[in-house]
């Protein structure tokens, strides 16, 4: 069955509209990815303590970094140094923290739930308790101030290995 010229034109217009929509979605995704990258870069500049530099000084420093990126060995050293710094910060941030459950006899005010979330806890709707990785003393203070109970969760030991018939 032959399609009329009007039907073919309509189908062509629909296809153009679909392609335009796909192109718009790609541009939006690219823009969001670029924005995320810029925010990450700004966070790293702040984390490195360079945010207080005057814009010209910061730009000059970044230009000197750009010149060093051609040297693969230098880039590897930067990667190693940055990785060590991130690892050290994570270790310090998590030092002394344990898995903890908090239970409360009654629903909590928004201020208290905000403080719990800021301390690293999240609410488990199924079990009706707060759980998280936190320092026991901090958790105890939050619980005591709001009539709650703290339960420390011991790390589970690794499962025993089964022996095979060959052993």
RAZI-V687137 format. One record per residue. RES is the residue in three letters. D_FIRST is the distance of its C-alpha to the first C-alpha in Angstrom with 1 decimal. Layout:
# RAZI-V687137
<<RES;D_FIRST> <RES;D_FIRST>>
This chain:
# RAZI-V687137
<<UNK;0.0> <UNK;3.8> <UNK;6.5> <UNK;9.6> <UNK;12.8> <UNK;14.4> <UNK;12.1> <UNK;12.7> <UNK;16.4> <UNK;16.7> <UNK;15.6> <UNK;18.0> <UNK;20.7> <UNK;20.4> <UNK;20.8> <UNK;23.8> <UNK;25.3> <UNK;25.1> <UNK;26.7> <UNK;29.4> <UNK;30.1> <UNK;30.6> <UNK;32.8> <UNK;34.9> <UNK;35.4> <UNK;36.6> <UNK;38.9> <UNK;40.3> <UNK;41.0> <UNK;42.7> <UNK;44.8> <UNK;45.9> <UNK;46.8> <UNK;48.8> <UNK;50.5> <UNK;51.4> <UNK;52.8> <UNK;54.9> <UNK;56.3> <UNK;57.3> <UNK;58.9> <UNK;60.9> <UNK;62.0> <UNK;63.2> <UNK;65.1> <UNK;66.7> <UNK;67.4> <UNK;69.1> <UNK;71.4> <UNK;70.2> <UNK;68.8> <UNK;72.2> <UNK;72.2> <UNK;71.8> <UNK;68.3> <UNK;69.6> <UNK;71.5> <UNK;68.5> <UNK;66.2> <UNK;68.8> <UNK;69.1> <UNK;65.3> <UNK;65.3> <UNK;68.0> <UNK;66.0> <UNK;63.0> <UNK;65.2> <UNK;66.3> <UNK;62.8> <UNK;62.7> <UNK;65.4> <UNK;63.8> <UNK;67.2> <UNK;67.7> <UNK;64.3> <UNK;65.0> <UNK;68.4> <UNK;66.8> <UNK;64.3> <UNK;67.2> <UNK;69.3> <UNK;66.5> <UNK;65.6> <UNK;69.3> <UNK;69.7> <UNK;66.6> <UNK;68.0> <UNK;71.5> <UNK;70.2> <UNK;68.1> <UNK;71.2> <UNK;73.4> <UNK;70.9> <UNK;70.6> <UNK;74.2> <UNK;75.8> <UNK;72.7> <UNK;71.9> <UNK;69.4> <UNK;70.5> <UNK;69.5> <UNK;70.6> <UNK;70.8> <UNK;71.8> <UNK;73.0> <UNK;71.0> <UNK;68.0> <UNK;68.8> <UNK;68.7> <UNK;66.2> <UNK;68.9> <UNK;69.8> <UNK;66.2> <UNK;65.8> <UNK;68.9> <UNK;67.8> <UNK;64.5> <UNK;66.4> <UNK;68.6> <UNK;65.7> <UNK;65.1> <UNK;62.0> <UNK;61.8> <UNK;60.6> <UNK;59.1> <UNK;59.2> <UNK;62.8> <UNK;63.9> <UNK;65.9> <UNK;65.8> <UNK;65.5> <UNK;65.9> <UNK;67.7> <UNK;70.8> <UNK;74.5> <UNK;76.4> <UNK;78.9> <UNK;76.2> <UNK;74.4> <UNK;77.7> <UNK;78.4> <UNK;75.0> <UNK;75.5> <UNK;79.1> <UNK;78.5> <UNK;75.9> <UNK;77.4> <UNK;75.2> <UNK;75.8> <UNK;75.1> <UNK;74.2> <UNK;74.1> <UNK;71.7> <UNK;73.1> <UNK;71.0> <UNK;69.8> <UNK;71.4> <UNK;69.1> <UNK;68.3> <UNK;70.5> <UNK;69.1> <UNK;68.8> <UNK;70.5> <UNK;68.6> <UNK;70.1> <UNK;70.9> <UNK;73.3>>
